Amino acid sequence: MTIIDLRSDTVTRPTAAMRRAMAEAEVGDDVYGEDPSVNCLQSMAAELLGKEAALLVPSGSMANQAALRCLTRHGDVVLAGEGAHLLRYESGAAAAISGVQVETIGRGGLFDADEVHDGVHPLDHHYPPVTVVALENTHNAAGGRIFPLAQMQAIVAAARGHGLRLHLDGARLFNAVVATGIPAERWAEPFDTVSFCLSKGLGAPVGSLVCGSKEVVERVHRIRKMLGGGMRQAGILAAAGIHALEHHVARLAEDHDNARRLAAGLRALGLEVDPPPETNMVMFRQPDTAAFLSALKARGVLLNAVADGRYRAVTHLDVAAGAIDEAVRRIGAALEEIHGAGRARSRSDAG
Ligand SMILES: Cc1ncc(COP(=O)(O)O)c(C=O)c1O
């Protein structure tokens, strides 16, 4: 039985062509700044995002945390959306490394300019200074949702009005780019720091970039060293990143089509899909979490429960449309097992 792994777009394995590019990469010692492949990737990333400079770091978490460390001082407040990855899933790094307090605003990950205004504390010595707003686009915990551009621009204007700096966690920025047709440069333009990952939908094994002005990236470079993120012949990894940027961006549209295909299949089984997928994630509900997950696992379908009765399935490079149809069939069989054949059939009739 083939496993259909929908837990995350991080589970992709390098393609044969990507492995060839890695094997043939020109390398040097990147801590000396002498790795031609790393330098090439960094220039590509800076140009794509319309920034002066970019720096390769091992992970999206390090990218976020190095950016926050660069933009803040101990005791500052960072405003971020609910469920922000940099707050919730990075092992307390914002507190541990930057000594900042992250305060969440809005609901479900997205927020608006009024919520930024409300989040800024009065100038009074009782309150910690709010200095940064961090956005996540696409938003993971919100189900791969895209921050609407106009809403983002209003937030930026509000933040700048209060003298705040801005970070964009663009781990899946290229999903937003492909889904909207709005270039990465336009999304990135107002931010002091922008991070994006090579190792999610883009299908590389390792690596994220932090992009910004030369001055900001120089400071992030020092912080990367402090965090132990300096890598030597990292060109092997950078070559995978270059290959991903050249060959795996436009194809994200297939992942988005597959997410819609999966959502339609789940709805036809009577499951509630919420919100409708905007990119490569499908969030849906079904009670009996433990029984459901184990019935799925027995049928070779892997996905994650994000809360009791709520699941996230992520489409990616390693699942084609046929595998999505097969996953829906197996999910239907799992539902029949846990609810009894009659109920599952009537649910699927509700299509
Ligand atoms: C929105 C977002 N930011 C950052 C990260 C962190 O990336 P990494 O797992 O490479 O540390 C993730 C990982 O899933 C993510 O979804």
PDBQT file of the ligand as one rigid body, heavy atoms in Angstrom, charges set to zero:
ROOT
HETATM    1  C1  LIG A 401       4.502  29.998   8.662  1.00  0.00    +0.000 C 
HETATM    2  C2  LIG A 401       5.737  29.268   9.086  1.00  0.00    +0.000 A 
HETATM    3  N1  LIG A 401       6.805  29.971   9.475  1.00  0.00    +0.000 NA
HETATM    4  C3  LIG A 401       7.943  29.358   9.861  1.00  0.00    +0.000 A 
HETATM    5  C4  LIG A 401       8.055  27.998   9.850  1.00  0.00    +0.000 A 
HETATM    6  C5  LIG A 401       9.317  27.349  10.360  1.00  0.00    +0.000 C 
HETATM    7  O1  LIG A 401      10.008  26.661   9.413  1.00  0.00    +0.000 OA
HETATM    8  P1  LIG A 401      11.084  25.526   9.868  1.00  0.00    +0.000 P 
HETATM    9  O2  LIG A 401      10.277  24.311  10.117  1.00  0.00    +0.000 OA
HETATM   10  O3  LIG A 401      11.972  25.435   8.660  1.00  0.00    +0.000 OA
HETATM   11  O4  LIG A 401      11.792  26.026  11.066  1.00  0.00    +0.000 OA
HETATM   12  C6  LIG A 401       6.958  27.218   9.444  1.00  0.00    +0.000 A 
HETATM   13  C7  LIG A 401       7.059  25.742   9.435  1.00  0.00    +0.000 C 
HETATM   14  O5  LIG A 401       6.136  25.034   9.148  1.00  0.00    +0.000 OA
HETATM   15  C8  LIG A 401       5.773  27.880   9.055  1.00  0.00    +0.000 A 
HETATM   16  O6  LIG A 401       4.682  27.188   8.685  1.00  0.00    +0.000 OA
ENDROOT
TORSDOF 0
